[in-house]
Amino acid sequence: MFKLFKYDPEYFIFKYFWLIIFIPEQKYVFLLIFMNLILFHIKFLKTKLILKNEILLFLLWSILCFVSVVTSMFVEINFERLFADFTAPIIWIIAIMYYNLYSFINIDYKKLKNSIFFSFLVLLGISALYIIQNGKDIVFLDRHLIGLDYLITGVKTRLVGFMNYPTLNTTTIIVSIPLIFALIKNKMQQFFFLCLAFIPIYLSGSRIGSLSLAILIICLLWRYIGGKFAWIKKLIVIFVILLIILNTELLYHEILAVYNSRESSNEARFIIYQESIDKVLENNILFGYGISEYSVTGTWLGSHSGYISFFYKSGIVGLILLMFSFFYVIKKSYGVNGETALFYFTSLAIFFIYETIDPIIIILVLFFSSIGIWNNINFKKDMETKNE
């Protein structure tokens, strides 16, 4: 039975995800997540934890980010912003510690499933409420159900879902996908849940999120068809090639229209990217700039792209460190989960083109926790035993 008010540190971030999301200030989230990590470690003191290559590399990258902030701090900057820049690497270290714990501990399948599915149902319920409201906003604790999307063709509504900003719905789903793979072994059931997850992503108006998840769904469906009905694959390939050849110009204009649909969005993004790169090149190309500053667009430098964010924070050396860190994570995931891991990380790599995962603390912790559980060999063996 799902016990809503029973505290277990290993299920805390999943069970109380929505309560954490509603905490108004990130510094309180930081304290809550940190205290839970301490209790998490205390509960599993007897568990043998091993610091793998990816852990050490991520820790080294976080230290590099901290050094980057220190070497860049001799500028006029708001104290609160400086504090946020100093704590950002610490948050990464905390998230990595969650990953390390979840990679080895024994996890109760039912408790984890109940906690995650409860949060997932809340998200679907909010999406249903958005559809029912039909453009009428609801405000709860200063959070909005609906936001406005300024397109070239006019203004339309988009799902905010009581989160900090609309695309946070998308980021939450993208970083949680490994949990779907970890908890559900039936391929068609995985496909079904991913299709359900596509609904809030589409409603939030995230183009890169829709593309990332669509590619992942297509890859999974393609693998399923290949295993059951290989002959259908050949027909699909021939049909798609003919469709593209016969409609090349139409497809080109449609893709271009979608890409440029949001008013001034792409132009603003590329201004941020250019300014972020210039700032690093002017100051420290090896170790990054580290200090958050505003772009002329009024948005933080180093935002709106995972790759730009990593380069801004840690320079070329940091990018290389992260590349090797994720290489080891992907290698481990592939060893445990096979080609599904390659599909997911390809989707994630596409998502990183336009989005980041670390502005909101709980999302970064959720990402590393999800990967840790997915790569937990003991949990996988336990799942296989239950399904026999």
Secondary structure, DSSP 8 states (H G I E B T S, - for coil): ---TT---TTTHHHHTHHHHHT-S-HHHHHHHHHHHHHHHHHHTTTS-----HHHHHHHHHHHHHHHHHHHH--S---HHHHHHHHHHHHHHHHHHHHHHHHTTS---HHHHHHHHHHHHHHHHHHHHHHHHHTT---EETTEESEEEEEETTEEEEEE-TTSSSTTHHHHHHHHHHHHHHHH---HHHHHHHHHHHHHHHHHTT-HHHHHHHHHHHHHHHHHHHHHH-HHHHHHHHHHHHHHHHHTHHHHHHHHHHHHT-BTTHHHHHHHHHHHHHHHHHHH-TTT---S--B-TTSSBTT-S-HHHHHHHHHHHHHHHHHHHHHHHHHHHHHHHHTHHHHHHHHHHHHHTTT--S-SSHHHHHHHHHHHHHHT-HHHHHHHHHHH-
